[in-house]
């Protein structure tokens, strides 16, 4: 027997990335991240998407610039030292480098996210 479940989630571009990270939170490296690290990564991914018309290198450079770090700091009400600490932890988790988002974690909005679970049922 094959069963399907479909969940529809209404969202906004700003909330989408945080919600998606939360859905992925049972997987590495997301499950190792603190809530604030996930918040910051979601903001970075949101700005990456909002600047998608720029070439990748320029877009990443802008997102990780002082100007955008300040935007993230203000939006999330985080001190500058704490933001730098969280960014360092995101680099340790392997989702960021000093100058870019690691390509396999560079998520853009998807119309559908499909999970296939494979297991033996006895």
N, C-alpha and C positions, 0 to 999 in steps of 0.2 A: 504494500500500500504506500502510495506517495502522497504526502500531505504538504501543503503550502500554507504559509502565513504571510500576509501582507500588512505592513504597518504604514500608515501615511502620517507624516509629520510635517505640519505647517511651520515654516521658519522664515527668517530674514537672512540676507547675506551676512550680516554682522554676527548673528547667533549660529549660523550653519556650521562654521568650523569648530566651535566649542562643542556643539552637539555631536558632530561626527567624531571628534577626539574622544568624547565620552563613550560613544558606541564602541570605539576601538580600545577602550581602557582595559579590556581583559587580555590584550596582546602586548608583546614587547614592541617598542620601548615605552609605550603609553602607560602600562600598568605600574611601571617604576616611578612615574612622574607624580610630583605633588600637585595638588589642585591649582596652585598659583603658576606652576610651570606649564600646565595645560592651558590656563588662561592666556599666558603670554604667547605660547605657540599658536593658539587660535588667532590672536591679534596679528601675529606675523603672517599667518596664512591668509587672513582676511586682507591685509594690505598687499600681499603678493598677488592676490586675485584682483584687487581693485586697481592695481598698476599693471595688469596683464598686457596692456598694449606696448609696454616698454620691453626692450630686449632683456633676456634673463639676467645677465651680469649687471646691467644698469639697475634693473628692478631690485635685485638682491642688495646691491650697494646702497640704494636709497632706503630700503626697509631697515637695514641694519645701521643706518646713519644716526647721528646724534639727534637730528630733527625727529625722526620716527620713533626713536627710543623715548624721547620726551613725550610724544603723543601717547605712546603705550603707557608710560609711567603715569601720565595725568588721567587717562581713561580708567586705569586699574587702581589708581591711588597707591602707588608703590614708590618708595624712596629710590633715588638713583643707585646707591650701593646695593640695595636688595634686588633691583632689576638686573644689575650686572652679575650678581650672584646667581640669579635664576637663569640668565643667558648662559653663564658658564656651565650650569647643570644641564641645560639643553644640549650644549656641545658635548658634554660627557655622555649623555644619552645617545649621541650620534645623529641627532636630527638637524643640527646646525654646525657650521664651521664659523670661523671668525668673519668670513665674507659672504656666506651663502647659506641657503637652505639645502640640505642634502637631497639630491634629486628624487630618491624613492619616497621621501616624506613631503614633497612639494605637491600638496593636494589642491585640486581645483574642484569647484562644485560639480556634482554628478547628479543626474536626474534620478538614477536608481543606484542603490548599493545592494548587492546580492551576496548573501552568505550561504554557502553550502556546507552543511555538517555531515561528515561521514562517520558513521559508528555502527557497531554491531549491536543488534537488539536480539536478545535471546528470550 
